[in-house]
Amino acid sequence: MIALAPAPLTAAAFAPFGEVLEAEGPPDRMINEGLCARFHDRATLDFGAGRAGISIFSAEPRSLPYRFDLVERHPEGSQAFLPMTAHPFLVIVAPDLSGTPGTPLAFLTAPGQAINLFRGTWHGVLTPLHAPGLFAVVDRIGEGANLEEYRYGEGYVVG
């Protein structure tokens, strides 16, 4: 197993893979009679020939150290993970090296952070660290294959 240390999730570090969704900085505008701050248009949703769908995922929590050898990607659409709790979760991504994933990176979210993975980004499976592992997921619904999986020859451990 190859060891990886999870880094805090920041917009700059995550930029090659997707977007960090959070209510940071000044809001774009105030709505609802001034009682609600709107942080407008924070994700670049990309669904190719499909349409946007919202699903609810209920994932079993994992713990650190976390061992994995599987990553996947969705060539036909972006995928946003919006936690329905304030608990952190683990995000694993990898650069694309001519059709296969390179060395993965691990990030640990802070409460209030969500992510939007760009179309075609290699990533680990949904990895909540606390129960319940409830997430709203916005991704592509449509015809055709939209899942590629890859298993590393040697696994990784995040801890």
KOLZA-662911 format. One record per atom (N, C-alpha, C): residue number from 1; residue in three letters; atom name; x, y, z. Coordinates in pm, 1 decimal, padded with zeros to 6 digits. Layout:
NUM ALA CA X Y Z
...
***
This chain:
1 MET N 00083.3 -00118.1 00000.0
1 MET CA 00000.0 00000.0 00000.0
1 MET C 00088.0 00124.8 00000.0
2 ILE N 00044.4 00223.3 -00074.2
2 ILE CA 00113.2 00351.9 -00078.6
2 ILE C 00036.8 00448.6 00010.4
3 ALA N 00106.5 00520.0 00098.0
3 ALA CA 00042.2 00609.6 00194.2
3 ALA C 00015.8 00747.2 00132.8
4 LEU N -00102.3 00799.6 00159.8
4 LEU CA -00140.7 00935.3 00121.1
4 LEU C -00188.4 01009.2 00245.2
5 ALA N -00151.0 01134.3 00259.0
5 ALA CA -00201.4 01217.2 00368.5
5 ALA C -00309.4 01308.6 00311.9
6 PRO N -00427.1 01311.6 00373.0
6 PRO CA -00530.8 01400.9 00320.1
6 PRO C -00499.3 01547.0 00351.3
7 ALA N -00515.9 01631.4 00251.8
7 ALA CA -00495.2 01775.5 00268.4
7 ALA C -00630.5 01842.3 00289.5
8 PRO N -00633.0 01957.9 00353.6
8 PRO CA -00759.1 02031.7 00362.1
8 PRO C -00807.4 02066.7 00221.3
9 LEU N -00936.2 02060.3 00201.0
9 LEU CA -00993.9 02092.9 00071.2
9 LEU C -00996.9 02244.1 00053.2
10 THR N -00923.3 02292.8 -00047.0
10 THR CA -00925.6 02434.8 -00081.3
10 THR C -00957.7 02448.8 -00229.1
11 ALA N -01014.7 02561.9 -00266.1
11 ALA CA -01050.4 02585.9 -00406.0
11 ALA C -00927.1 02579.8 -00495.6
12 ALA N -00815.8 02636.0 -00451.2
12 ALA CA -00694.5 02638.3 -00532.8
12 ALA C -00639.1 02498.0 -00555.3
13 ALA N -00630.7 02417.8 -00449.8
13 ALA CA -00574.4 02283.1 -00463.0
13 ALA C -00664.6 02191.6 -00544.5
14 PHE N -00795.7 02214.0 -00538.2
14 PHE CA -00892.8 02127.3 -00605.3
14 PHE C -00923.4 02172.2 -00748.6
15 ALA N -00879.1 02290.2 -00788.7
15 ALA CA -00914.4 02350.3 -00917.3
15 ALA C -00891.5 02260.1 -01039.6
16 PRO N -00786.1 02178.0 -01046.6
16 PRO CA -00770.9 02093.5 -01165.6
16 PRO C -00879.1 01985.2 -01179.1
17 PHE N -00950.5 01956.2 -01070.7
17 PHE CA -01043.7 01844.5 -01067.7
17 PHE C -01190.5 01886.6 -01062.7
18 GLY N -01216.1 02006.4 -01011.6
18 GLY CA -01353.7 02050.5 -00996.7
18 GLY C -01361.3 02176.1 -00912.0
19 GLU N -01478.8 02197.7 -00855.6
19 GLU CA -01504.6 02319.0 -00780.1
19 GLU C -01543.2 02285.8 -00636.8
20 VAL N -01496.6 02368.8 -00543.6
20 VAL CA -01539.0 02359.0 -00404.6
20 VAL C -01659.8 02450.9 -00389.7
21 LEU N -01768.3 02396.4 -00338.2
21 LEU CA -01891.9 02471.8 -00321.7
21 LEU C -01908.1 02505.3 -00174.8
22 GLU N -01908.6 02634.1 -00144.9
22 GLU CA -01922.7 02677.9 -00006.2
22 GLU C -01969.2 02822.8 -00003.1
23 ALA N -02023.7 02862.5 00107.1
23 ALA CA -02070.8 02999.4 00127.0
23 ALA C -01959.3 03079.9 00191.9
24 GLU N -01857.0 03112.4 00114.6
24 GLU CA -01741.8 03187.2 00164.1
24 GLU C -01734.9 03322.3 00095.3
25 GLY N -01681.4 03420.9 00163.8
25 GLY CA -01668.6 03554.2 00108.2
25 GLY C -01803.3 03625.8 00108.5
26 PRO N -01806.4 03744.1 00051.7
26 PRO CA -01933.0 03817.8 00050.3
26 PRO C -02032.7 03752.1 -00045.4
27 PRO N -02160.3 03753.2 -00010.6
27 PRO CA -02260.3 03695.4 -00100.6
27 PRO C -02273.1 03779.3 -00227.3
28 ASP N -02322.7 03716.7 -00332.7
28 ASP CA -02344.7 03788.3 -00457.7
28 ASP C -02460.0 03886.7 -00445.8
29 ARG N -02558.6 03849.5 -00365.6
29 ARG CA -02670.4 03940.5 -00339.1
29 ARG C -02753.4 03886.6 -00224.0
30 MET N -02830.3 03977.7 -00166.5
30 MET CA -02923.3 03940.8 -00060.9
30 MET C -03062.3 03926.2 -00123.0
31 ILE N -03135.9 03821.5 -00081.0
31 ILE CA -03269.4 03795.2 -00133.6
31 ILE C -03364.9 03772.4 -00016.8
32 ASN N -03489.6 03743.9 -00048.1
32 ASN CA -03591.2 03713.3 00053.7
32 ASN C -03599.5 03821.9 00160.1
33 GLU N -03623.9 03943.9 00111.6
33 GLU CA -03638.1 04059.7 00199.4
33 GLU C -03513.2 04084.0 00284.0
34 GLY N -03397.6 04050.0 00227.2
34 GLY CA -03271.0 04074.4 00295.4
34 GLY C -03234.0 03973.5 00401.4
35 LEU N -03306.7 03860.9 00408.5
35 LEU CA -03282.1 03761.7 00513.0
35 LEU C -03206.2 03638.3 00463.9
36 CYS N -03166.4 03638.5 00336.9
36 CYS CA -03097.9 03521.8 00281.0
36 CYS C -02986.1 03569.9 00188.6
37 ALA N -02864.9 03522.2 00217.0
37 ALA CA -02750.1 03554.5 00131.9
37 ALA C -02742.0 03452.4 00019.5
38 ARG N -02737.5 03502.1 -00104.6
38 ARG CA -02725.9 03412.2 -00220.2
38 ARG C -02582.3 03413.8 -00270.8
39 PHE N -02518.9 03296.9 -00270.7
39 PHE CA -02386.9 03275.9 -00328.6
39 PHE C -02414.5 03210.3 -00463.8
40 HIS N -02418.3 03291.7 -00566.0
40 HIS CA -02478.4 03258.8 -00695.1
40 HIS C -02387.0 03178.8 -00787.6
41 ASP N -02444.5 03079.7 -00854.1
41 ASP CA -02383.8 03007.2 -00966.1
41 ASP C -02244.0 02956.1 -00932.7
42 ARG N -02232.1 02872.9 -00829.8
42 ARG CA -02103.0 02826.1 -00779.4
42 ARG C -02050.6 02700.0 -00847.5
43 ALA N -02130.4 02634.5 -00933.0
43 ALA CA -02085.4 02511.0 -00997.3
43 ALA C -02108.5 02517.4 -01147.6
44 THR N -02013.3 02464.7 -01222.6
44 THR CA -02025.0 02454.0 -01366.5
44 THR C -02076.9 02314.6 -01398.7
45 LEU N -02209.4 02302.8 -01410.7
45 LEU CA -02268.9 02173.2 -01440.1
45 LEU C -02254.7 02145.0 -01589.2
46 ASP N -02215.8 02022.0 -01623.7
46 ASP CA -02183.7 01985.6 -01761.8
46 ASP C -02237.3 01845.5 -01786.3
47 PHE N -02344.6 01835.1 -01865.5
47 PHE CA -02410.6 01705.8 -01883.8
47 PHE C -02413.3 01656.4 -02027.4
48 GLY N -02338.9 01716.3 -02116.5
48 GLY CA -02335.8 01667.6 -02253.4
48 GLY C -02476.2 01655.0 -02309.7
49 ALA N -02508.5 01537.0 -02358.6
49 ALA CA -02638.6 01514.4 -02421.2
49 ALA C -02747.1 01475.4 -02320.5
50 GLY N -02712.8 01464.8 -02194.0
50 GLY CA -02810.9 01424.9 -02093.4
50 GLY C -02877.4 01545.6 -02029.2
51 ARG N -02939.5 01519.5 -01916.1
51 ARG CA -03004.2 01624.9 -01839.4
51 ARG C -02957.2 01615.3 -01694.6
52 ALA N -02978.8 01721.1 -01619.7
52 ALA CA -02943.1 01721.3 -01478.2
52 ALA C -03044.3 01639.9 -01399.9
53 GLY N -02994.9 01561.9 -01306.9
53 GLY CA -03079.7 01488.0 -01215.3
53 GLY C -03027.2 01504.7 -01074.1
54 ILE N -03117.7 01501.4 -00977.4
54 ILE CA -03077.5 01507.3 -00836.8
54 ILE C -03116.1 01375.0 -00773.1
55 SER N -03017.8 01305.7 -00718.0
55 SER CA -03039.0 01178.2 -00650.1
55 SER C -02995.2 01192.8 -00505.3
56 ILE N -03042.8 01104.6 -00420.1
56 ILE CA -02997.9 01098.5 -00281.3
56 ILE C -02915.4 00971.1 -00266.0
57 PHE N -02793.1 00984.9 -00215.0
57 PHE CA -02706.0 00871.0 -00188.5
57 PHE C -02697.8 00851.9 -00037.6
58 SER N -02703.1 00727.8 00007.3
58 SER CA -02683.4 00693.1 00147.3
58 SER C -02566.0 00596.0 00153.5
59 ALA N -02448.1 00647.3 00187.1
59 ALA CA -02324.6 00569.0 00183.7
59 ALA C -02282.8 00527.2 00323.5
60 GLU N -02228.1 00408.3 00333.3
60 GLU CA -02173.6 00359.4 00459.8
60 GLU C -02051.1 00441.3 00497.1
61 PRO N -02043.2 00488.0 00621.7
61 PRO CA -01924.7 00563.5 00662.9
61 PRO C -01799.8 00476.0 00662.3
62 ARG N -01688.1 00537.6 00631.6
62 ARG CA -01557.5 00472.6 00636.7
62 ARG C -01479.6 00537.9 00750.0
63 SER N -01362.8 00484.6 00778.2
63 SER CA -01277.9 00544.5 00880.3
63 SER C -01135.7 00552.7 00827.6
64 LEU N -01059.2 00640.6 00890.3
64 LEU CA -00917.7 00652.5 00857.1
64 LEU C -00838.7 00562.5 00949.8
65 PRO N -00737.5 00494.5 00906.2
65 PRO CA -00688.4 00495.6 00769.5
65 PRO C -00785.4 00422.8 00675.5
66 TYR N -00796.6 00476.2 00554.0
66 TYR CA -00888.4 00425.3 00452.7
66 TYR C -00807.3 00366.5 00337.7
67 ARG N -00834.2 00241.5 00304.6
67 ARG CA -00761.8 00172.4 00197.8
67 ARG C -00848.4 00167.6 00071.8
68 PHE N -00784.7 00193.0 -00043.8
68 PHE CA -00858.9 00186.9 -00169.7
68 PHE C -00765.8 00152.1 -00284.7
69 ASP N -00824.5 00095.9 -00389.6
69 ASP CA -00752.1 00074.3 -00514.6
69 ASP C -00839.3 00107.1 -00635.9
70 LEU N -00963.4 00147.4 -00612.5
70 LEU CA -01059.0 00173.2 -00720.1
70 LEU C -01086.3 00323.1 -00734.1
71 VAL N -01079.3 00372.8 -00857.6
71 VAL CA -01127.1 00506.4 -00891.2
71 VAL C -01218.2 00492.4 -01012.0
72 GLU N -01295.2 00596.5 -01035.8
72 GLU CA -01388.7 00595.5 -01147.3
72 GLU C -01397.2 00735.6 -01206.0
73 ARG N -01459.4 00744.3 -01324.6
73 ARG CA -01487.4 00874.4 -01383.0
73 ARG C -01613.5 00865.3 -01466.7
74 HIS N -01667.8 00982.6 -01495.5
74 HIS CA -01791.9 00992.8 -01571.4
74 HIS C -01765.0 01080.7 -01692.8
75 PRO N -01740.0 01019.2 -01809.7
75 PRO CA -01699.1 01095.7 -01927.4
75 PRO C -01809.6 01182.7 -01987.5
76 GLU N -01933.9 01158.1 -01951.5
76 GLU CA -02044.6 01231.5 -02012.6
76 GLU C -02103.1 01340.3 -01924.0
77 GLY N -02051.0 01358.4 -01802.4
77 GLY CA -02110.4 01462.1 -01719.8
77 GLY C -02036.5 01488.6 -01590.6
78 SER N -02053.7 01610.7 -01541.0
78 SER CA -02000.3 01648.6 -01410.8
78 SER C -02081.3 01578.6 -01301.1
79 GLN N -02031.0 01584.2 -01179.8
79 GLN CA -02099.1 01520.0 -01067.3
79 GLN C -02073.3 01601.5 -00941.2
80 ALA N -02181.1 01652.4 -00882.3
80 ALA CA -02170.9 01734.0 -00760.8
80 ALA C -02218.8 01653.0 -00641.1
81 PHE N -02142.4 01658.6 -00532.2
81 PHE CA -02175.6 01590.6 -00407.2
81 PHE C -02203.2 01696.2 -00300.9
82 LEU N -02326.8 01699.3 -00250.6
82 LEU CA -02370.3 01798.3 -00152.6
82 LEU C -02410.3 01725.2 -00025.6
83 PRO N -02323.3 01727.4 00077.6
83 PRO CA -02355.8 01654.8 00199.9
83 PRO C -02481.4 01711.0 00265.1
84 MET N -02560.7 01621.1 00321.6
84 MET CA -02683.7 01661.3 00389.7
84 MET C -02663.5 01663.3 00540.8
85 THR N -02538.1 01662.6 00583.9
85 THR CA -02500.3 01677.7 00724.1
85 THR C -02379.8 01772.3 00728.5
86 ALA N -02338.9 01811.4 00847.1
86 ALA CA -02223.3 01900.6 00861.7
86 ALA C -02092.5 01824.2 00880.3
87 HIS N -02093.9 01693.4 00861.9
87 HIS CA -01973.7 01613.4 00883.2
87 HIS C -01877.6 01622.2 00764.5
88 PRO N -01747.2 01614.2 00790.2
88 PRO CA -01650.4 01611.8 00681.4
88 PRO C -01657.5 01478.6 00605.4
89 PHE N -01610.1 01481.7 00481.4
89 PHE CA -01596.4 01358.6 00404.8
89 PHE C -01464.5 01362.1 00329.4
90 LEU N -01420.7 01245.8 00286.4
90 LEU CA -01293.8 01230.1 00217.3
90 LEU C -01318.6 01238.8 00067.0
91 VAL N -01234.4 01314.5 -00002.6
91 VAL CA -01242.9 01328.3 -00147.4
91 VAL C -01111.1 01280.9 -00205.9
92 ILE N -01119.1 01183.7 -00295.7
92 ILE CA -01000.8 01130.8 -00362.6
92 ILE C -01015.1 01159.8 -00511.8
93 VAL N -00913.4 01219.9 -00570.4
93 VAL CA -00911.7 01250.8 -00713.2
93 VAL C -00775.6 01213.3 -00769.4
94 ALA N -00769.1 01201.3 -00902.3
94 ALA CA -00642.0 01170.4 -00967.2
94 ALA C -00638.4 01239.1 -01103.3
95 PRO N -00521.6 01287.7 -01143.9
95 PRO CA -00509.7 01346.2 -01277.4
95 PRO C -00522.9 01237.9 -01384.2
96 ASP N -00566.6 01277.7 -01501.3
96 ASP CA -00575.2 01184.6 -01614.0
96 ASP C -00442.0 01183.8 -01688.3
97 LEU N -00388.8 01064.9 -01709.0
97 LEU CA -00264.3 01047.7 -01783.7
97 LEU C -00293.7 00966.5 -01908.8
98 SER N -00338.9 01032.5 -02012.7
98 SER CA -00369.3 00968.3 -02141.4
98 SER C -00468.4 00854.1 -02126.0
99 GLY N -00573.5 00876.0 -02048.7
99 GLY CA -00680.1 00777.5 -02037.0
99 GLY C -00676.4 00690.2 -01913.6
100 THR N -00570.5 00699.3 -01834.9
100 THR CA -00565.2 00625.8 -01708.4
100 THR C -00534.6 00724.6 -01595.8
101 PRO N -00574.6 00691.0 -01473.6
101 PRO CA -00548.7 00783.6 -01363.6
101 PRO C -00403.4 00780.6 -01318.7
102 GLY N -00354.7 00898.7 -01282.1
102 GLY CA -00221.0 00911.5 -01223.7
102 GLY C -00227.5 00891.7 -01073.2
103 THR N -00126.3 00940.1 -01005.6
103 THR CA -00118.4 00928.4 -00860.2
103 THR C -00232.9 01005.8 -00795.3
104 PRO N -00310.1 00940.6 -00709.9
104 PRO CA -00424.0 01009.6 -00648.8
104 PRO C -00382.1 01110.2 -00542.0
105 LEU N -00472.7 01203.4 -00518.6
105 LEU CA -00461.8 01301.7 -00411.4
105 LEU C -00583.1 01284.5 -00321.3
106 ALA N -00566.6 01311.1 -00193.4
106 ALA CA -00677.7 01299.9 -00098.4
106 ALA C -00699.9 01435.0 -00031.3
107 PHE N -00827.9 01471.4 -00016.7
107 PHE CA -00867.4 01595.5 00049.0
107 PHE C -00970.5 01563.8 00155.6
108 LEU N -00967.8 01640.2 00261.0
108 LEU CA -01066.2 01629.2 00368.1
108 LEU C -01147.1 01758.1 00369.8
109 THR N -01279.4 01745.0 00355.8
109 THR CA -01364.8 01862.7 00353.6
109 THR C -01380.9 01919.2 00493.7
110 ALA N -01420.1 02044.5 00497.6
110 ALA CA -01460.8 02110.0 00621.8
110 ALA C -01613.2 02113.2 00624.2
111 PRO N -01673.8 02125.8 00741.9
111 PRO CA -01819.8 02139.7 00745.3
111 PRO C -01865.7 02254.8 00655.6
112 GLY N -01971.4 02230.2 00580.8
112 GLY CA -02025.1 02331.8 00491.3
112 GLY C -01966.5 02330.3 00351.5
113 GLN N -01873.5 02239.2 00322.6
113 GLN CA -01816.2 02230.0 00188.5
113 GLN C -01880.8 02116.5 00110.5
114 ALA N -01900.3 02140.4 -00017.4
114 ALA CA -01945.5 02040.0 -00112.8
114 ALA C -01850.8 02047.7 -00231.9
115 ILE N -01861.8 01952.8 -00324.7
115 ILE CA -01774.0 01954.5 -00441.6
115 ILE C -01854.7 01930.8 -00568.2
116 ASN N -01800.6 01981.1 -00677.8
116 ASN CA -01849.4 01949.5 -00811.4
116 ASN C -01730.4 01900.2 -00891.7
117 LEU N -01733.1 01772.6 -00930.0
117 LEU CA -01625.5 01714.0 -01009.1
117 LEU C -01649.5 01745.4 -01156.1
118 PHE N -01546.0 01792.0 -01225.4
118 PHE CA -01557.2 01817.0 -01368.1
118 PHE C -01582.3 01686.6 -01443.3
119 ARG N -01644.7 01697.5 -01558.8
119 ARG CA -01665.6 01582.5 -01646.4
119 ARG C -01531.8 01513.3 -01672.8
120 GLY N -01528.6 01380.4 -01659.2
120 GLY CA -01409.5 01302.5 -01689.1
120 GLY C -01304.1 01298.0 -01580.0
121 THR N -01330.5 01353.7 -01463.3
121 THR CA -01232.1 01354.2 -01354.2
121 THR C -01229.2 01218.1 -01284.5
122 TRP N -01110.5 01159.3 -01275.0
122 TRP CA -01094.6 01035.7 -01198.6
122 TRP C -01115.3 01067.9 -01050.9
123 HIS N -01195.2 00986.2 -00982.4
123 HIS CA -01222.0 01011.2 -00840.3
123 HIS C -01252.6 00880.9 -00768.4
124 GLY N -01233.0 00883.6 -00636.8
124 GLY CA -01268.2 00769.6 -00553.4
124 GLY C -01417.7 00763.2 -00532.4
125 VAL N -01461.0 00656.2 -00469.3
125 VAL CA -01603.2 00640.9 -00439.1
125 VAL C -01641.5 00736.3 -00326.4
126 LEU N -01770.0 00757.9 -00309.8
126 LEU CA -01820.7 00845.1 -00204.5
126 LEU C -01774.0 00791.3 -00069.2
127 THR N -01706.3 00877.0 00008.0
127 THR CA -01640.3 00832.2 00130.1
127 THR C -01674.5 00921.3 00248.9
128 PRO N -01796.7 00905.8 00304.2
128 PRO CA -01826.5 00979.0 00427.7
128 PRO C -01746.8 00919.0 00542.7
129 LEU N -01717.0 01002.0 00641.0
129 LEU CA -01641.9 00956.0 00758.2
129 LEU C -01729.5 00944.2 00882.0
130 HIS N -01856.7 00984.1 00871.4
130 HIS CA -01950.6 00977.9 00983.1
130 HIS C -02088.7 00938.8 00931.6
131 ALA N -02166.3 00875.0 01015.9
131 ALA CA -02304.9 00844.1 00982.2
131 ALA C -02391.9 00964.0 01018.6
132 PRO N -02498.5 00987.0 00949.4
132 PRO CA -02537.8 00917.5 00827.4
132 PRO C -02462.1 00974.5 00707.3
133 GLY N -02432.0 00890.7 00612.6
133 GLY CA -02360.1 00933.6 00492.2
133 GLY C -02456.7 00977.8 00384.0
134 LEU N -02538.9 01077.3 00414.4
134 LEU CA -02641.4 01124.3 00320.5
134 LEU C -02589.4 01240.0 00235.7
135 PHE N -02608.1 01227.6 00104.3
135 PHE CA -02564.5 01329.9 00010.2
135 PHE C -02670.6 01348.7 -00096.5
136 ALA N -02693.5 01472.0 -00136.3
136 ALA CA -02765.1 01500.2 -00259.8
136 ALA C -02658.5 01503.2 -00368.6
137 VAL N -02685.2 01434.3 -00478.2
137 VAL CA -02589.4 01425.5 -00587.7
137 VAL C -02656.7 01477.2 -00714.3
138 VAL N -02592.4 01573.1 -00777.9
138 VAL CA -02641.4 01628.1 -00903.7
138 VAL C -02550.3 01576.6 -01012.9
139 ASP N -02608.4 01494.3 -01102.2
139 ASP CA -02527.5 01440.4 -01210.8
139 ASP C -02612.0 01414.9 -01333.6
140 ARG N -02549.0 01360.2 -01435.4
140 ARG CA -02610.7 01339.1 -01565.4
140 ARG C -02704.5 01219.5 -01563.0
141 ILE N -02823.7 01241.9 -01617.9
141 ILE CA -02919.4 01134.5 -01642.1
141 ILE C -02937.4 01128.1 -01792.9
142 GLY N -02914.3 01013.3 -01851.6
142 GLY CA -02928.4 01003.2 -01996.8
142 GLY C -02880.8 00869.8 -02049.7
143 GLU N -02899.3 00852.7 -02178.1
143 GLU CA -02859.7 00729.3 -02246.5
143 GLU C -02707.9 00719.7 -02257.2
144 GLY N -02659.5 00597.2 -02270.7
144 GLY CA -02518.5 00574.3 -02294.8
144 GLY C -02438.9 00550.1 -02168.2
145 ALA N -02322.2 00492.1 -02187.7
145 ALA CA -02233.1 00460.2 -02075.9
145 ALA C -02171.0 00588.2 -02021.2
146 ASN N -02175.3 00605.1 -01889.5
146 ASN CA -02117.2 00723.1 -01826.5
146 ASN C -02035.0 00684.3 -01704.2
147 LEU N -01978.3 00565.4 -01706.9
147 LEU CA -01896.2 00520.1 -01595.3
147 LEU C -01778.5 00440.8 -01648.7
148 GLU N -01658.3 00481.8 -01608.6
148 GLU CA -01536.2 00405.3 -01633.6
148 GLU C -01471.5 00381.2 -01498.2
149 GLU N -01426.9 00259.2 -01473.4
149 GLU CA -01359.8 00225.4 -01348.2
149 GLU C -01216.3 00182.3 -01377.0
150 TYR N -01128.8 00205.2 -01277.5
150 TYR CA -00988.7 00167.4 -01288.3
150 TYR C -00941.7 00118.8 -01152.4
151 ARG N -00872.5 00004.8 -01151.9
151 ARG CA -00812.0 -00046.7 -01027.9
151 ARG C -00661.2 -00033.7 -01038.9
152 TYR N -00604.4 00032.0 -00936.8
152 TYR CA -00459.6 00043.7 -00929.6
152 TYR C -00399.2 -00092.2 -00897.4
153 GLY N -00282.3 -00122.6 -00954.2
153 GLY CA -00215.0 -00247.4 -00924.4
153 GLY C -00174.7 -00256.2 -00777.7
154 GLU N -00128.4 -00145.9 -00724.7
154 GLU CA -00094.6 -00137.9 -00583.8
154 GLU C -00192.6 -00041.1 -00519.3
155 GLY N -00251.4 -00078.5 -00408.8
155 GLY CA -00349.5 00006.0 -00343.6
155 GLY C -00287.0 00121.9 -00269.1
156 TYR N -00373.9 00209.9 -00221.5
156 TYR CA -00334.1 00327.1 -00144.9
156 TYR C -00402.6 00325.0 -00009.6
157 VAL N -00343.1 00390.0 00086.8
157 VAL CA -00404.0 00406.9 00218.2
157 VAL C -00396.1 00554.9 00255.3
158 VAL N -00511.4 00610.1 00291.5
158 VAL CA -00519.6 00749.9 00333.0
158 VAL C -00531.8 00749.8 00483.2
159 GLY N -00447.6 00824.7 00550.6
159 GLY CA -00454.2 00823.6 00695.1
159 GLY C -00387.5 00932.6 00759.3
***
